[in-house]
Amino acid sequence: MKIQFQILRPWLPEILGAIKKDIKSDYLPGSHAFYRTHFGSRPQNRLTTEEINNALSQALLDGDEDLAEWVINRWVFKHGEIYTHFADRLAGVNPDFDSIQTLSPEQSEQILAGAKEAFGAKPVFFFAALNGVVFPEAIFERLRNDAENEQTEKLAEEKTAGQQQELTKIIERQQRELARYEQKLAGVLKRYETDITSLKKQIRSLQKK
């Protein structure tokens, strides 16, 4: 268990985030020793998500097997479609797939066919690591690389989206400022036209005299 979570260390906040409701409503209220050790007598509603994730992550990295089993079960339950995919494919290798000791590269490719496209690189890697799927090392490293690349692409997309959002805000702010300026200018022009009309009337009046 400890090894699996060491491999998944960079993604632990994301893995725990997928089951955060279960953690708050089930695990923390039912795990009194864990709660006292990490949070003392503080009320649960005063705990931040970051504090909870940090405590759980450290326990997982330290090898808390009960917590590891709980996290794996809850995460897999939330991703039943991935479990079904793997279970069906592994059953084709051996109906008792829990007894499979190793998978050949060919078997691995058959199991993974379509998985990344259907579920995403990260969830597939998370499932393989959490459940100890016995892929060859080269296959497992490819899954990790795919997950890292997907993470990098997502961060780049979020950065681009953030920049676009900021640009949109700047444009909208400038448009509002321009509208206010145009409104102010229209008021000045209206006063100017009124003054000109009044002046012309005064000139005509003087000319008559």
C-alpha positions as CSV (number, residue, x, y, z in Angstrom):
1,M,0.0,0.0,0.0
2,K,2.8,2.4,1.0
3,I,4.5,1.9,-2.4
4,Q,1.4,2.6,-4.4
5,F,0.8,5.9,-2.6
6,Q,4.5,6.9,-2.9
7,I,4.1,6.5,-6.7
8,L,0.9,8.6,-6.6
9,R,2.3,11.2,-4.2
10,P,2.0,14.2,-6.7
11,W,-1.6,13.4,-7.3
12,L,-2.8,12.6,-3.8
13,P,-4.8,15.8,-3.4
14,E,-6.6,15.0,-6.6
15,I,-7.3,11.4,-5.6
16,L,-8.6,12.5,-2.2
17,G,-10.6,15.3,-3.8
18,A,-12.6,12.8,-5.7
19,I,-13.8,11.3,-2.4
20,K,-13.9,14.4,-0.2
21,K,-17.5,14.0,0.6
22,D,-17.0,10.5,1.9
23,I,-14.0,11.6,3.9
24,K,-16.0,14.3,5.7
25,S,-19.2,12.4,6.2
26,D,-17.8,8.9,6.8
27,Y,-14.1,8.5,7.4
28,L,-13.4,11.4,9.8
29,P,-16.5,10.9,12.0
30,G,-15.8,7.2,12.3
31,S,-12.0,7.3,12.8
32,H,-11.7,8.7,16.3
33,A,-8.1,7.7,16.9
34,F,-7.0,9.2,13.6
35,Y,-8.9,12.4,14.2
36,R,-7.5,12.9,17.7
37,T,-4.0,12.2,16.5
38,H,-4.1,14.8,13.7
39,F,-6.7,17.3,14.8
40,G,-7.1,17.0,18.6
41,S,-10.4,18.4,19.8
42,R,-10.9,20.9,17.0
43,P,-14.4,20.8,15.5
44,Q,-14.5,19.2,12.1
45,N,-16.3,22.2,10.6
46,R,-13.2,24.3,11.5
47,L,-10.9,22.1,9.5
48,T,-9.8,23.2,6.0
49,T,-9.7,20.9,3.0
50,E,-5.9,21.4,2.9
51,E,-5.4,20.4,6.5
52,I,-7.5,17.2,6.0
53,N,-5.7,16.3,2.8
54,N,-2.3,16.9,4.4
55,A,-3.1,14.6,7.3
56,L,-4.6,11.8,5.1
57,S,-1.7,12.1,2.6
58,Q,0.9,11.8,5.3
59,A,-0.8,8.8,6.9
60,L,-1.0,7.1,3.5
61,L,2.7,7.8,2.8
62,D,3.5,6.4,6.2
63,G,1.8,3.1,5.4
64,D,-1.6,3.3,7.1
65,E,-3.0,0.2,5.6
66,D,-6.5,0.6,6.9
67,L,-6.8,4.1,5.5
68,A,-5.2,2.9,2.2
69,E,-7.8,0.2,1.8
70,W,-10.6,2.6,2.6
71,V,-9.3,5.2,0.1
72,I,-8.8,2.6,-2.6
73,N,-12.3,1.2,-2.1
74,R,-14.0,4.5,-2.1
75,W,-12.1,5.8,-5.1
76,V,-12.8,2.7,-7.2
77,F,-16.5,2.9,-6.2
78,K,-16.5,6.4,-7.6
79,H,-15.0,5.2,-10.8
80,G,-17.0,2.1,-11.4
81,E,-16.8,2.4,-15.2
82,I,-13.0,2.0,-15.0
83,Y,-13.3,-1.0,-12.7
84,T,-15.7,-2.6,-15.1
85,H,-13.4,-2.0,-18.1
86,F,-10.4,-3.6,-16.2
87,A,-12.4,-6.4,-14.7
88,D,-13.8,-7.5,-18.0
89,R,-10.4,-7.4,-19.8
90,L,-8.6,-9.1,-16.9
91,A,-11.2,-11.8,-16.8
92,G,-10.3,-12.5,-20.4
93,V,-6.8,-13.3,-19.2
94,N,-7.9,-15.3,-16.2
95,P,-11.4,-15.4,-14.7
96,D,-9.7,-15.4,-11.3
97,F,-7.9,-12.2,-12.1
98,D,-6.8,-11.6,-8.5
99,S,-4.5,-14.5,-9.0
100,I,-2.7,-13.1,-12.0
101,Q,1.0,-12.7,-11.2
102,T,2.1,-10.8,-14.3
103,L,0.8,-9.6,-17.6
104,S,2.7,-9.8,-20.9
105,P,3.0,-6.6,-23.1
106,E,0.5,-8.1,-25.5
107,Q,-2.0,-8.8,-22.7
108,S,-1.4,-5.3,-21.2
109,E,-2.2,-3.6,-24.6
110,Q,-5.4,-5.6,-24.9
111,I,-6.5,-4.5,-21.4
112,L,-5.6,-0.9,-22.0
113,A,-7.1,-0.6,-25.5
114,G,-9.4,2.4,-25.5
115,A,-9.1,3.0,-21.8
116,K,-7.2,6.3,-22.0
117,E,-9.6,7.6,-24.7
118,A,-12.6,6.7,-22.6
119,F,-11.5,7.7,-19.1
120,G,-8.4,9.9,-19.4
121,A,-4.8,9.1,-18.8
122,K,-4.7,10.1,-15.1
123,P,-7.7,8.0,-13.9
124,V,-6.3,4.9,-15.8
125,F,-2.9,5.4,-14.2
126,F,-4.5,6.0,-10.8
127,F,-6.6,2.8,-11.1
128,A,-3.6,0.7,-12.2
129,A,-1.4,2.0,-9.3
130,L,-4.0,1.9,-6.6
131,N,-5.0,-1.7,-7.5
132,G,-1.5,-3.0,-8.2
133,V,-2.3,-4.1,-11.7
134,V,0.7,-6.2,-12.7
135,F,1.7,-4.5,-15.9
136,P,5.3,-4.8,-17.1
137,E,7.5,-1.9,-15.8
138,A,7.7,-0.3,-19.3
139,I,3.9,-0.3,-19.6
140,F,3.5,1.2,-16.1
141,E,6.0,3.9,-16.9
142,R,4.2,4.8,-20.0
143,L,1.0,5.1,-18.0
144,R,2.8,7.4,-15.6
145,N,4.2,9.5,-18.4
146,D,0.8,9.8,-20.1
147,A,-0.7,11.0,-16.7
148,E,2.1,13.5,-16.3
149,N,1.6,14.8,-19.9
150,E,-2.1,15.1,-19.4
151,Q,-1.5,17.1,-16.2
152,T,0.9,19.4,-18.0
153,E,-1.5,19.9,-20.8
154,K,-4.3,20.6,-18.4
155,L,-2.2,23.2,-16.5
156,A,-1.3,24.8,-19.8
157,E,-5.0,24.9,-20.8
158,E,-6.0,26.4,-17.5
159,K,-3.2,29.0,-17.8
160,T,-4.4,29.9,-21.3
161,A,-8.0,30.0,-20.1
162,G,-7.0,32.2,-17.2
163,Q,-5.1,34.6,-19.5
164,Q,-8.1,34.7,-21.9
165,Q,-10.4,35.4,-19.0
166,E,-8.2,38.2,-17.8
167,L,-8.0,39.6,-21.3
168,T,-11.8,39.5,-21.5
169,K,-12.1,41.4,-18.2
170,I,-9.6,44.1,-19.5
171,I,-11.6,44.5,-22.7
172,E,-14.9,44.7,-20.8
173,R,-13.5,47.2,-18.4
174,Q,-12.2,49.4,-21.3
175,Q,-15.5,49.1,-23.1
176,R,-17.3,50.3,-19.9
177,E,-14.8,53.2,-19.6
178,L,-15.3,54.1,-23.3
179,A,-19.1,54.0,-22.8
180,R,-18.8,56.3,-19.8
181,Y,-16.5,58.6,-21.8
182,E,-18.9,58.6,-24.8
183,Q,-21.8,59.4,-22.4
184,K,-19.9,62.2,-20.8
185,L,-18.9,63.5,-24.3
186,A,-22.5,63.4,-25.4
187,G,-23.5,65.5,-22.4
188,V,-20.8,68.0,-23.2
189,L,-21.9,68.2,-26.9
190,K,-25.5,68.7,-25.8
191,R,-24.6,71.5,-23.5
192,Y,-22.4,73.0,-26.3
193,E,-25.3,72.8,-28.8
194,T,-27.6,74.4,-26.2
195,D,-25.2,77.2,-25.6
196,I,-24.7,77.8,-29.4
197,T,-28.4,77.9,-29.9
198,S,-28.8,80.4,-27.1
199,L,-25.9,82.5,-28.4
200,K,-27.4,82.6,-31.9
201,K,-30.7,83.8,-30.4
202,Q,-28.9,86.6,-28.5
203,I,-27.1,87.6,-31.7
204,R,-30.3,87.8,-33.7
205,S,-31.9,89.8,-31.0
206,L,-29.1,92.3,-31.0
207,Q,-29.2,92.5,-34.8
208,K,-32.9,93.5,-34.7
209,K,-32.1,96.3,-32.3
